[in-house]
Amino acid sequence: MIWKAMMVSLIGGVLCLDRVFLQAMVSRPVVAGPLTGWALGDPVTGLLCGALIELFWIDRIAIGKYVPPNDTVTAVIVTAAAVLAGEGLEGLSRELTAFALLVLLPLGYAGQRMDAWIMRSNDRLAKKAVTLAEQADIGGIERQHLLGLLRAIILPALFIGAAVLAGSWLLIAIFPFLPPFVHRGLGWSYFFLPLLGIAVALTTIKRKGAVGLFCAAFAALLILWEWIHGFFR
């Protein structure tokens, strides 16, 4: 489990770099979740967790000074902890996946604080780079850029590694001892959470008639998915 957590932390650190440097959209939860699941041999769970987290915070956009919850680290942590906990128990069930989402989702706000600290520290690096530019110290300017780049990778990677280990051990320790009615509630939550995510996404649609179009497209995709699933069954 430790080696897998280290691998996931490295993947997560590289993905988080996309949030501030590359910006190729690979840091989006709907991408980061499946990539994490694929690395652990369960891309389906990664897709489910990533898509749900994408919907939950789709209306949280980094505008001005606002720093949104770090949905990238959340998708990586939830996916990895659920898969690793499933390996430590009797298998990954719907109830365990829902439990991992509910328990670990608040870590996005801890990632939000981490992002804010990184941004403040990068402001100091930028001011120092300006001073070095006045002194024509090209090497010093390069070092400031490199330091900011390393912070954007190392800090999220450390955060993810610690959270994955603690989260997976917490799930393994608590989940088997939950009473039966909680397991039933988690089973219902597995199907309720996507509806909640879709409701959040619908609040972001402002154009007239867009909601009906969205529902029609969702129904068409659902029918197509069932047809493909039945064809290859």
C-alpha positions as CSV (number, residue, x, y, z in Angstrom):
1,M,0.0,0.0,0.0
2,I,2.8,2.4,0.8
3,W,4.4,2.0,-2.6
4,K,1.1,2.5,-4.4
5,A,0.5,5.6,-2.3
6,M,3.9,7.0,-3.3
7,M,3.1,6.3,-6.9
8,V,-0.2,8.0,-6.7
9,S,1.3,11.0,-4.9
10,L,3.8,11.4,-7.8
11,I,1.0,11.2,-10.3
12,G,-1.1,13.7,-8.3
13,G,1.8,16.1,-8.0
14,V,2.3,16.2,-11.8
15,L,-1.4,16.6,-12.4
16,C,-1.6,19.5,-9.9
17,L,1.1,21.2,-11.9
18,D,-1.4,21.6,-14.7
19,R,-3.5,23.9,-12.4
20,V,-0.8,26.6,-12.4
21,F,1.6,25.9,-15.2
22,L,0.6,23.7,-18.1
23,Q,-3.2,24.3,-18.0
24,A,-4.0,21.5,-20.5
25,M,-7.1,20.5,-18.4
26,V,-5.6,17.2,-17.3
27,S,-5.9,18.4,-13.8
28,R,-9.7,18.3,-14.0
29,P,-11.2,15.6,-11.7
30,V,-12.9,13.8,-14.6
31,V,-9.5,13.3,-16.0
32,A,-7.4,13.0,-12.8
33,G,-9.7,10.4,-11.3
34,P,-9.6,7.9,-14.2
35,L,-5.8,8.3,-14.5
36,T,-5.4,7.5,-10.9
37,G,-7.7,4.6,-11.1
38,W,-5.9,3.3,-14.2
39,A,-2.6,3.4,-12.4
40,L,-4.2,1.3,-9.6
41,G,-6.0,-1.1,-12.0
42,D,-9.5,0.3,-11.5
43,P,-10.2,3.2,-13.9
44,V,-14.0,2.8,-13.6
45,T,-13.9,3.8,-9.9
46,G,-11.7,6.7,-10.8
47,L,-14.1,7.8,-13.5
48,L,-17.0,7.6,-11.1
49,C,-15.2,9.5,-8.3
50,G,-13.7,12.1,-10.7
51,A,-17.0,12.8,-12.4
52,L,-18.8,13.3,-9.2
53,I,-16.2,15.7,-7.8
54,E,-16.2,17.5,-11.1
55,L,-20.0,18.1,-10.8
56,F,-19.9,19.0,-7.1
57,W,-17.5,21.9,-7.6
58,I,-18.2,22.8,-11.2
59,D,-19.5,26.2,-10.1
60,R,-16.3,27.0,-8.1
61,I,-14.2,28.9,-10.6
62,A,-10.9,30.7,-9.8
63,I,-11.8,34.3,-10.5
64,G,-9.8,37.2,-9.1
65,K,-8.6,36.4,-5.6
66,Y,-10.9,33.5,-5.0
67,V,-9.2,30.2,-4.6
68,P,-11.6,27.2,-5.2
69,P,-11.3,23.9,-3.4
70,N,-8.6,21.8,-4.9
71,D,-10.7,19.2,-6.8
72,T,-7.6,17.6,-8.4
73,V,-6.1,16.4,-5.1
74,T,-9.6,15.4,-3.9
75,A,-10.2,13.2,-7.0
76,V,-6.8,11.6,-6.7
77,I,-7.2,11.0,-2.9
78,V,-10.7,9.7,-3.0
79,T,-10.0,7.3,-5.9
80,A,-6.8,5.9,-4.5
81,A,-8.1,5.6,-0.9
82,A,-11.3,3.8,-2.1
83,V,-9.3,1.3,-4.4
84,L,-6.6,0.6,-1.7
85,A,-9.3,0.2,1.0
86,G,-11.1,-2.3,-1.3
87,E,-7.9,-4.3,-1.7
88,G,-7.5,-4.3,2.1
89,L,-11.1,-5.5,2.7
90,E,-13.2,-8.0,0.8
91,G,-13.4,-5.9,-2.3
92,L,-14.5,-2.5,-3.4
93,S,-18.3,-2.2,-3.1
94,R,-20.7,0.6,-3.9
95,E,-21.1,1.3,-0.2
96,L,-17.3,1.7,0.3
97,T,-17.0,4.0,-2.7
98,A,-19.8,6.3,-1.3
99,F,-18.2,6.2,2.1
100,A,-14.9,7.2,0.7
101,L,-16.5,10.2,-1.1
102,L,-18.4,11.4,1.9
103,V,-15.4,11.1,4.3
104,L,-12.6,12.4,2.1
105,L,-14.4,15.1,0.1
106,P,-13.7,17.8,2.8
107,L,-9.9,17.4,2.0
108,G,-10.6,19.6,-1.0
109,Y,-10.8,22.6,1.4
110,A,-7.5,21.6,3.0
111,G,-6.1,21.6,-0.6
112,Q,-7.7,25.1,-1.0
113,R,-5.6,26.4,1.9
114,M,-2.5,24.8,0.5
115,D,-3.1,26.5,-2.9
116,A,-3.6,29.8,-1.2
117,W,-0.3,29.4,0.7
118,I,1.6,28.4,-2.5
119,M,0.2,31.5,-4.3
120,R,1.3,33.8,-1.5
121,S,4.8,32.3,-1.5
122,N,4.9,32.6,-5.2
123,D,4.1,36.3,-4.9
124,R,7.2,36.7,-2.7
125,L,9.2,34.8,-5.3
126,A,7.9,37.2,-8.0
127,K,8.9,40.2,-6.0
128,K,12.4,38.8,-5.5
129,A,12.6,38.0,-9.2
130,V,11.9,41.7,-10.0
131,T,14.8,42.7,-7.7
132,L,17.1,40.2,-9.4
133,A,16.0,41.5,-12.8
134,E,17.1,45.0,-11.8
135,Q,20.4,43.5,-10.9
136,A,20.6,41.6,-14.2
137,D,20.9,38.3,-12.4
138,I,19.4,35.9,-15.0
139,G,20.5,32.8,-13.0
140,G,18.7,34.1,-9.9
141,I,15.5,34.7,-11.9
142,E,15.6,31.1,-13.2
143,R,16.0,29.8,-9.7
144,Q,12.9,31.7,-8.5
145,H,10.9,30.1,-11.4
146,L,12.3,26.7,-10.6
147,L,11.5,27.0,-6.9
148,G,7.9,28.0,-7.7
149,L,7.6,25.0,-10.0
150,L,9.0,22.6,-7.4
151,R,6.5,23.9,-4.8
152,A,3.6,23.3,-7.2
153,I,4.7,19.7,-7.5
154,I,6.2,18.7,-4.2
155,L,3.6,20.1,-1.7
156,P,0.6,18.6,-3.4
157,A,2.5,15.3,-3.8
158,L,3.3,15.2,-0.1
159,F,-0.3,16.1,0.8
160,I,-1.7,13.4,-1.5
161,G,0.6,10.7,-0.2
162,A,-0.2,11.4,3.4
163,A,-3.9,11.7,2.8
164,V,-4.1,8.5,0.7
165,L,-2.3,6.4,3.4
166,A,-4.3,7.9,6.3
167,G,-7.6,7.8,4.3
168,S,-7.3,4.2,3.2
169,W,-6.3,3.0,6.7
170,L,-9.2,5.0,8.1
171,L,-11.7,3.4,5.7
172,I,-10.3,-0.1,6.4
173,A,-10.6,0.5,10.2
174,I,-14.1,2.0,10.2
175,F,-16.1,0.6,7.3
176,P,-16.4,-3.0,8.4
177,F,-17.8,-1.9,11.8
178,L,-20.5,0.3,10.5
179,P,-24.0,-0.9,11.4
180,P,-26.2,-2.4,8.7
181,F,-28.5,0.6,8.4
182,V,-25.5,2.8,7.6
183,H,-24.5,0.4,4.9
184,R,-28.0,0.6,3.5
185,G,-27.8,4.4,3.6
186,L,-24.4,4.3,1.8
187,G,-25.9,2.1,-0.9
188,W,-28.6,4.6,-1.5
189,S,-26.1,7.4,-1.5
190,Y,-24.2,5.7,-4.3
191,F,-27.1,6.5,-6.6
192,F,-28.1,9.8,-4.9
193,L,-24.7,11.5,-5.2
194,P,-24.8,11.6,-9.1
195,L,-28.2,13.2,-8.9
196,L,-26.9,15.8,-6.5
197,G,-23.9,16.5,-8.8
198,I,-26.2,17.0,-11.8
199,A,-28.4,19.4,-9.8
200,V,-25.3,21.5,-9.0
201,A,-24.3,21.4,-12.6
202,L,-27.7,22.5,-13.8
203,T,-27.5,25.6,-11.6
204,T,-24.7,26.9,-13.8
205,I,-26.8,26.8,-17.0
206,K,-28.3,30.2,-17.7
207,R,-29.4,29.9,-21.3
208,K,-33.1,29.4,-22.0
209,G,-33.9,25.8,-23.0
210,A,-30.5,24.6,-22.0
211,V,-31.9,22.5,-19.2
212,G,-34.1,20.5,-21.5
213,L,-31.3,20.0,-23.9
214,F,-29.1,18.8,-21.1
215,C,-31.7,16.3,-19.9
216,A,-32.3,15.0,-23.5
217,A,-28.5,14.6,-24.0
218,F,-28.2,12.8,-20.7
219,A,-31.0,10.4,-21.5
220,A,-29.5,9.7,-25.0
221,L,-26.1,8.9,-23.5
222,L,-27.7,6.7,-20.8
223,I,-29.6,4.7,-23.5
224,L,-26.4,4.5,-25.6
225,W,-24.4,3.3,-22.6
226,E,-27.0,0.6,-21.8
227,W,-27.0,-0.6,-25.4
228,I,-23.2,-0.8,-25.5
229,H,-23.1,-2.5,-22.1
230,G,-25.7,-5.1,-23.2
231,F,-24.0,-5.7,-26.6
232,F,-20.7,-6.6,-25.0
233,R,-22.2,-8.5,-22.1
